[in-house]
Amino acid sequence: MPNLDPSRRHLLRAAVVTAAATVVPRIPALAAVAAMPPLKSVKTDLLEVFYAEYGPAAGPPVILLHGWPYDIHAFEEVAPRLAAQGHRVIVPYLRGYGATRFLSSDTKRNGEPAALALDTVAMMDALGINRAILAGFDWGARTADIIAALWPGRVRGLVSVSGYLIGSQAAGRQPLPPAAELQWWYQFYFATERGRAGYEKNRHDFNRLIWRLASPKWAFDDATYERSAAAFDNPDQVEIVVHNYRWRLGLADGEPRYADTEAKLAAAPVIAVPTITMEGDANGAPHPEPAAYAAKFKGKYAHRLITGGIGHNLPQEAPEAFTQAVIEVAHL
């Protein structure tokens, strides 16, 4: 392709995406939310990963990745919609959540981004999944971004809420403007032993507060929160969460096994697989603006702003829009 100025290149890429999207049927709404199927599990080198599986075993795979403080119920309406379109849908509990457990008590309870990404690759290997569409939000979006950047051959397409979330300890040490620092209050809380103890003691109410702050217009009820809150009773939840945020600030070490991967991520690699990024118009959690990351996506790319008071937990708050993005990215 000849060199184009950035605005023309963006319009051309948008035209390609639009042309592809027009042949994709709209996903019908569910008459009712289907009950989550019984959990399955698979063992990797470090974990027994528990996951919900939907759809035909021979269907094109989609892996849906949740974040903190959420769980697989964030996709309770997305997964059956995708299954109805013929996809095999895998929705795993991340390390430190739900029924997922470490195989050894000696394994470091490590929350660094490379560890979470390699957990997903190891799960794919254990399930015999060579390539899949990856879609997620929060920690799940970061995990999907990392795999798409470093192992693009494993990723058929990417749907990432809040876009490009790959970072490094060096970036995490840089100060932000005061208003941005204020949004990260819990990161500084977790940096203290008082914060660790407070999260251990009050994680149920703590995480409910995060839900309210991150999605200020989402009127979730008690039952919705309690379904996810059960996942925070995992015995490794506190260690994983605290280590994740301390690692970002350079206050906790990672592990040598992940050092090479983190070094590659510190270079902020581009993502070349077909990608749709998404954002809710009422996301109260810290997040970058699309203009800050659009250039990191070098393949076919589109961005979707979802309106109507949609917050941080976009798959659960706007399941039809999230499902449609997964279907569309498969056709890019």
N, C-alpha and C positions, 0 to 999 in steps of 0.2 A: 504493500500500500504506500502511495506517495506521502511525503510529510504533509501534515495538515496542521493548521493552527488549532489550539486546544478547543475553542468553541465549536469549530466545524467537526473536529474529531468526536466531541461529545454528542453532537446532533446525529452524526452518522451512526455511532454506536447505539444511540437511542432508537434510531429508525430501524436498525437490525432487530433490536429487541422487540419493538412494537410489531414488526412484521411477523416475528415468530409467535408472539403472544396472541395475535388475532386468530390463530387456528386452534387455540387451546380452549376447550369447552369450559364454561363456568361450572364450579363445583356446587352441586345442590346442597342446601342446608339439611342438617340431620333432623329427623322428626323428633328424636330424643337422644340424649347422650347414652351411648352404649356402656354397659358395665365393663370395667377394665378386666381383661383376661387374667387368668392365674399367672403368676410370675414364673419365668423360666430362669435358669442360671447357666453360666459357662465359666470355666476356670482359665485364667491367664497365668503368667509366671508369678504374678503378685497377688491377684485378687480372685475372689469368686464374685463375678458381676451378675447381679440380678436385673432382669429386664422384662418389660411387657412386649409381646410380639403380636402383631395384627397382620391380617392379609395372607395371601397365598405364599407358600414357601418358595415357589419358583418365580415370584414377582420381582421386578427391579427394586433393589433395596433402598430404603430411606432410613437414616439414623437421626433421631431427634434428641437433642442434648439440652438439658436444663441447666440452670445456674443457681446462684445463692441469693436469697434463701428460698428456694423453690424445689420442686421435685417432678417426677414423671407425670403428675396430674396436670401440669401445665399444658400437656398435649392430649388431654382426655377427649377433646373434640376434634383435634387435628388428625390424630392417628386413625380413627375409624373412617374419616373422610378419605384419607389417602389409601387405606385398604380397599375401600369401595371402588377406587380407580385402578385396582390391580397391583398395588405396591406391597412389598413385604416391608413392614414398618417395625423397627427396633427402637425401643425407648428405654435406655439403661439408667439405673441409678449411678451417679458418679461416686467415686471413692468418698467415704464419709457420709453417705446418704442412704436412707432406706435399709434394705436388706444386704446391700453390697458389703463385703467383708474382706479384710486382708487375710491371706493364707497363713502368715506368720506373725507372731507377736513381736518379732525382732525387726520387722520392716519399718523404716522411718515413716511416720505419718506426715507425708510431704504434700503440700498443696501447691507447689510451683506449677506454672502453666505447662511446661514440657511434660511433667508427670501425668497430668490429666489428658493431654493429647496422646501420649504413648499408651495410656490405658485404653483409649478408644481404638487405636490401631491394633493393639494386642487382642481386643475383643473381636474386631473384624477378622483377624487371622483365625481366632479360635472358632468363629462361626462359619469360616470358609467364605467370607465376603471379600472379594477382591476390590470392587469399586462400589461406591454408594453415593447417593445424594446426602449431604450433611446439612442439617438445619438446626439452628439453636439461637439462644439469647443469653446475655450475661456471660457467666463462665462457659456456658455451652457454645456461644457464638465465638468466643476466643479460642476454644478448643477446635472448633470447626475451621476457623481461620488458619490456625497453625498447621493443621493437617493439609489443608488446601495449598498453603504456601510451600511446605517442605516436602510433601508427598503427593503432588498433584495427580499422579497416576492412580491414586486410590479414590479420587473424588470426581464423580460425574457432574456434580453441580453443587453450588453453595448458596444457602439462604442464611444471612447473618443480620440479626437485629442489632442496630447501632454500628454496623459496618466493620471497619478494620480495627480490631482490638488487640493486636499483637504489640507487646511492650517489652520492657527490659528493666533490670534493676537500675541501670544508669539513668534511664528515663524517669523511673519512679523517684529518684533522689532529687529531681529538679523541682524547685518551688513553683507553685501555681498562683494565680491571682487570688486574693482573699475570698472572693465569692466562690471560686472553684474549690478552694481548700475547705470551706465550710461544708460543701456537699459531701466531702470525704470524711466527715467527723468520725464515723465508725472505724475507719482505717486507723486513725490515731488512737482511738479507744482500745482497739485490739493490740496496739503496740505496747500497752502496759499490762503488767500482771493483774492490776485491778480490772482491766477490761476482760482479760481471759476469765477471771473468776466471775465477773458479772455476766458474761455470756454463758458460762457453765450453769450459773444459778437461774438466769432469766431468759434462756434462749427462746422459749415459747413466746413470751411477750415481746422480746427484742425483735424477733423476726416478723412478728405481726406489725410492729411499728415500721420496719423497713418496707413491708408491703404497702402500707398506707402512704409513706413518703414517696415511694417510687412510682406509685399509681394513684395519685390523689383523687382521680375522678372515677376509679373503679369501685363500685359498691358491692364488693364481695361479702358473702354472708359467713357466719361462723362455721357452717358445715364445710364450705369450700376451703377455708383456711385450715381447719382441723384435718382434712384429708391429707394435706401436704405436711402439716406440722408433725405428723407421726414419723416422717422421714428424718426429722432432726434429732430423734432419739438414738440415732446411730452412735455407738460408743466412740467413734473416731471423729464425729462432727466437729467438736470444739478444736481439736488439734489441727485438723485439716483447714478449717476456716481461719484460725489464728495464724497458722504458718503461711497460708496464702497471702494474707495482707502484710504480715511482717516481711516476707520475702520480697514483696514488691518495693518496699521502702529500703531494702538492703539491711534489714535488722535481723534477718535469719538466713542461714546458709541453705543452699540446695544440696543436691547429692552429685558426686562425680559422674554417675551414670547418665545424668541429664545435662552435663556441662556443655558438650558439643552442640546439643540441640539448642540450648539457651543462647550460645554464642551466635548461631545462625539467626535466631530470632532477634537478637540485639541489632542486627543489620537491617531490620525492618524489611524483610523480603516481600516482593510483590506477589500478588495472587493472579494467576492466569486462567483458572478454571471459570466456566460460566457462573456468574454470580448475580443474585438480587439482594441488595441491602434494604433494610426496612427500618422505619422509625415511627413510633406513636407520637401524636401531636401533644400529648400530655405526659411525657416521660419525665418523672421527677428525679430519676437517678442520674449520677454523673455520666455523661456520654458526649462523644465528639459530634460536631456538625458534619453533615455529608460532604461539604466542600473541603473539609480537612483530610478526608480519606479517599475521595473518588479516584484520585490518580494512582492509588495503590492497587486498583483492579485493572489489569491489562487485557483480560479476555472480554468476552461479551458480557455486558454489565447494564444493570438498571437499578434505580432506586425508587422505593415506594414510601411515600408519607401516608400513614393511615390516620385519618381524622375521626373525630367523634369522641374525644376525651380518652384516647387510648394511651395507657402508661407503659411501664417497663416490661411487664409480663405480657408481651404482645400476643404470643400464641394462645393464651387462655382468654385474653380480653377481646381479641379479634381473630378467632379461629378460622373463619372463612377466608379472610385476607391472607393469613399465613399459609393455609393450605393451597390457595391459588398460587402463591409465590413458588411453592415447592413444585407444583405441577408445571408452571411456566418455565422454571429454570431447567427442567428436564427437557424442554423443547428448544432451548437456546442453541 
